[in-house]
Amino acid sequence: MSIQSVCVFCGASPGHDPEFRTAAAELGKSFGNNKIKLIYGGGGAGLMGVVANSVLKTNGDVTGVIPDYLQERELGHPKLTRLEVVGSMHERKNRMFDLADGIVVLPGGVGTLEEALEVITWKQLGMHNKPIVILNIKNYWQKLDDLIAATIDHGFAAPPTRNLYELVNTSNEVIPTLEKIQQNPINTDLARL
């Protein structure tokens, strides 16, 4: 089974460095060109808007999932293939996760960090075995990777915890890495203490 839909967690802000926007646009274009459906937070601003617009420019399929109280604040995207409005952030994350074959994390703020850690934790607990790829543009997520390594070094996590996700540095590595992980899933039992 190939990757047909990907949940992307990323910032509702664009960040200061234009390379973040460039990478988000390249990722969206690659999804559209490969007929991979984008599942994301439904916003039209920031990296969220960049990746969605890039998929839409290729006539790709984009589903946004946004809580009703954030629709106005995050400038809910008006031109998506589908926009689902849910009641809470928990519903949003669960719905995005349920619709996707894999997860990709781009730069973002504490909300993106929380989303990434939650799906990694779910995988550690054996709740899923979907591929998780973190797009480490300009080493944005290196400190997260170092922190997870520290949890292992200090005995709070098992060594295979580091295998719950894969860091890549460029957008063109994302789809091949998702497919590689999907074809060779890890044994999540090994990642538990």
SELOLUM-478415 format. One record per residue (C-alpha): x negated, y, z negated; residue in one letter. Coordinates in nm, 4 decimals. Last residue first. Example, Ala and Ser with C-alpha at 12.3 -4.5 7.8 and 13.67 -1.06 7.14 Angstrom:
2
> -1.3670_-0.1060_-0.7140_S
> -1.2300_-0.4500_-0.7800_A
This chain:
193
> -1.0289_0.0759_-2.8647_L
> -0.8439_0.0995_-2.5371_R
> -1.0227_0.1474_-2.2059_A
> -1.0690_-0.2275_-2.1515_L
> -0.6924_-0.2842_-2.1492_D
> -0.6725_-0.0362_-1.8585_T
> -0.8278_-0.2925_-1.6249_N
> -0.9307_-0.0673_-1.3414_I
> -0.7588_-0.0532_-1.0058_P
> -0.9583_-0.1383_-0.6921_N
> -0.7309_-0.0651_-0.3949_Q
> -0.5676_0.2324_-0.5709_Q
> -0.9080_0.3629_-0.6805_I
> -1.0418_0.3501_-0.3246_K
> -0.7237_0.5107_-0.1873_E
> -0.7412_0.8020_-0.4315_L
> -1.1121_0.8410_-0.3558_T
> -1.0534_0.8462_0.0212_P
> -0.7782_1.1082_-0.0277_I
> -0.9819_1.3369_-0.2557_V
> -1.3265_1.3378_-0.0922_E
> -1.2301_1.5972_0.1738_N
> -1.1356_1.8407_-0.1025_S
> -1.4883_1.8566_-0.2362_T
> -1.6609_1.7935_-0.5701_N
> -1.5070_1.4661_-0.6858_V
> -1.4445_1.3462_-1.0427_L
> -1.2760_1.0074_-1.0875_E
> -1.0290_0.9120_-1.3574_Y
> -0.9702_0.6291_-1.6067_L
> -1.3314_0.5137_-1.5645_N
> -1.4616_0.7391_-1.8445_R
> -1.2359_0.5500_-2.0843_T
> -1.4366_0.2370_-1.9966_P
> -1.6820_0.3278_-2.2771_P
> -1.4169_0.2937_-2.5531_A
> -1.3011_0.6100_-2.7265_A
> -1.3579_0.7673_-3.0694_F
> -1.7029_0.6154_-3.1126_G
> -1.9099_0.9340_-3.1063_H
> -2.0621_0.8650_-2.7639_D
> -1.7186_0.7791_-2.6207_I
> -1.5552_1.0991_-2.7425_T
> -1.8667_1.2825_-2.6201_A
> -1.8216_1.1405_-2.2677_A
> -1.4656_1.2791_-2.2734_I
> -1.6085_1.6173_-2.3710_L
> -1.8678_1.6015_-2.0914_D
> -1.5959_1.5267_-1.8348_D
> -1.3954_1.8207_-1.9690_L
> -1.7089_2.0367_-1.9524_K
> -1.7590_1.9356_-1.5881_Q
> -1.4057_2.0407_-1.4894_W
> -1.4951_2.3659_-1.3101_Y
> -1.8173_2.2212_-1.1666_N
> -1.7911_2.4552_-0.8645_K
> -1.4741_2.2688_-0.7605_I
> -1.4375_1.9536_-0.9709_N
> -1.1324_1.8071_-0.8005_L
> -1.0144_1.5559_-1.0603_I
> -0.8784_1.2338_-0.9137_V
> -0.6354_1.0075_-1.0990_I
> -0.5330_0.6768_-0.9394_P
> -0.2137_0.5236_-1.0742_K
> -0.2503_0.2463_-1.3304_N
> 0.0411_0.3262_-1.5568_H
> 0.1562_0.2990_-1.9201_M
> -0.1586_0.1064_-2.0122_G
> -0.2432_0.3319_-2.3070_L
> -0.5526_0.4613_-2.1268_Q
> -0.3345_0.5428_-1.8253_K
> -0.0930_0.7424_-2.0392_W
> -0.3936_0.9186_-2.1924_T
> -0.5258_1.0166_-1.8489_I
> -0.1756_1.1364_-1.7548_V
> -0.1605_1.3478_-2.0728_E
> -0.5139_1.4815_-2.0401_L
> -0.4475_1.6144_-1.6923_A
> -0.1172_1.7767_-1.7887_E
> -0.2747_1.9422_-2.0945_E
> -0.5633_2.0790_-1.8885_L
> -0.3202_2.2104_-1.6281_T
> -0.1228_2.3859_-1.9001_G
> -0.4462_2.5180_-2.0552_V
> -0.5420_2.6903_-1.7324_G
> -0.6032_2.5682_-1.3812_G
> -0.8603_2.4102_-1.1539_P
> -0.7361_2.1180_-0.9440_L
> -0.6090_1.7846_-1.0765_V
> -0.4948_1.5115_-0.8389_V
> -0.2528_1.2348_-0.9344_I
> -0.1485_0.9229_-0.7436_G
> 0.1538_0.7366_-0.6087_D
> 0.3850_1.0218_-0.7037_A
> 0.7577_1.0715_-0.7673_L
> 0.7504_0.9352_-1.1243_D
> 0.4603_1.1629_-1.2236_F
> 0.6361_1.4749_-1.0988_M
> 0.9525_1.3690_-1.2797_R
> 0.7727_1.2967_-1.6058_N
> 0.5797_1.6236_-1.5923_K
> 0.8913_1.8306_-1.5226_R
> 1.1052_1.6493_-1.7789_E
> 0.8434_1.7248_-2.0436_H
> 0.8261_2.0886_-1.9326_M
> 1.1994_2.1194_-1.9870_S
> 1.5446_2.1416_-1.8268_G
> 1.4796_2.0453_-1.4662_V
> 1.5067_2.2286_-1.1344_V
> 1.4141_2.0210_-0.8299_E
> 1.2905_2.2093_-0.5257_L
> 1.2873_2.0156_-0.2001_R
> 1.1251_2.0730_0.1411_T
> 0.9895_2.3935_-0.0054_L
> 1.0631_2.7430_0.1203_K
> 1.1729_2.9431_-0.1865_P
> 0.8755_2.8697_-0.4143_H
> 0.9727_2.9347_-0.7765_G
> 0.8053_3.2580_-0.8855_L
> 0.6341_3.1221_-1.1921_E
> 0.8356_3.3460_-1.4241_R
> 1.1575_3.3064_-1.2226_E
> 1.1550_2.9281_-1.2118_Q
> 0.9999_2.9008_-1.5538_L
> 1.3250_2.8922_-1.7553_Y
> 1.4799_2.6406_-1.5138_D
> 1.1904_2.3991_-1.5443_P
> 1.0166_2.3387_-1.2106_I
> 0.9662_2.0384_-0.9862_V
> 0.8466_2.1150_-0.6340_G
> 0.8671_1.8653_-0.3504_T
> 0.6601_1.9338_-0.0400_V
> 0.6698_1.7408_0.2894_D
> 0.4305_1.8435_0.5658_G
> 0.4990_2.0678_0.8633_N
> 0.1239_2.1404_0.8753_T
> 0.1892_2.4948_0.7485_K
> 0.4027_2.3409_0.4696_L
> 0.1018_2.1535_0.3297_V
> -0.1010_2.4760_0.3200_S
> 0.1853_2.6663_0.1632_N
> 0.2103_2.4093_-0.1162_A
> -0.1665_2.4137_-0.1867_V
> -0.1809_2.7941_-0.1957_V
> 0.1371_2.8347_-0.3987_G
> 0.0162_2.6060_-0.6761_M
> -0.3277_2.7673_-0.6582_L
> -0.1675_3.0910_-0.7692_G
> 0.1932_3.1821_-0.6980_A
> 0.4806_3.0026_-0.5229_G
> 0.5662_2.7684_-0.8061_G
> 0.7285_2.4258_-0.7739_G
> 0.5092_2.2316_-1.0167_G
> 0.3778_1.9798_-0.7651_Y
> 0.4609_1.6751_-0.5565_I
> 0.2934_1.6876_-0.2167_L
> 0.3938_1.4189_0.0314_K
> 0.1085_1.2569_0.2226_I
> 0.1540_1.2635_0.5998_K
> -0.2239_1.2568_0.6604_N
> -0.2324_1.5987_0.8288_N
> -0.0090_1.7419_0.5556_G
> -0.2210_1.6030_0.2735_F
> -0.5420_1.7188_0.4427_S
> -0.3964_2.0680_0.4893_K
> -0.2981_2.0845_0.1242_G
> -0.6477_1.9832_0.0153_L
> -0.8090_2.2412_0.2433_E
> -0.5809_2.5135_0.1038_A
> -0.6633_2.4159_-0.2556_A
> -1.0368_2.4128_-0.1715_A
> -1.0175_2.7605_-0.0177_T
> -0.8177_2.8944_-0.3126_R
> -1.0760_2.7669_-0.5622_F
> -1.3598_2.8935_-0.3412_E
> -1.2089_3.2435_-0.3664_P
> -1.3424_3.2687_-0.7232_D
> -1.1358_3.4707_-0.9680_H
> -0.8628_3.2192_-1.0409_G
> -0.5516_3.1779_-0.8248_P
> -0.2977_3.1754_-1.1090_S
> -0.0152_2.9208_-1.1388_A
> -0.3017_2.6771_-1.1889_G
> -0.3153_2.3165_-1.0813_C
> -0.1605_1.9718_-1.1260_F
> -0.1039_1.7890_-0.7993_V
> 0.1220_1.4835_-0.7818_C
> 0.0454_1.2824_-0.4693_V
> 0.2766_1.0973_-0.2329_S
> 0.2201_0.8291_0.0318_Q
> -0.1029_0.6675_-0.0886_I
> -0.1417_0.3385_0.0949_S
> 0.0000_0.0000_0.0000_M
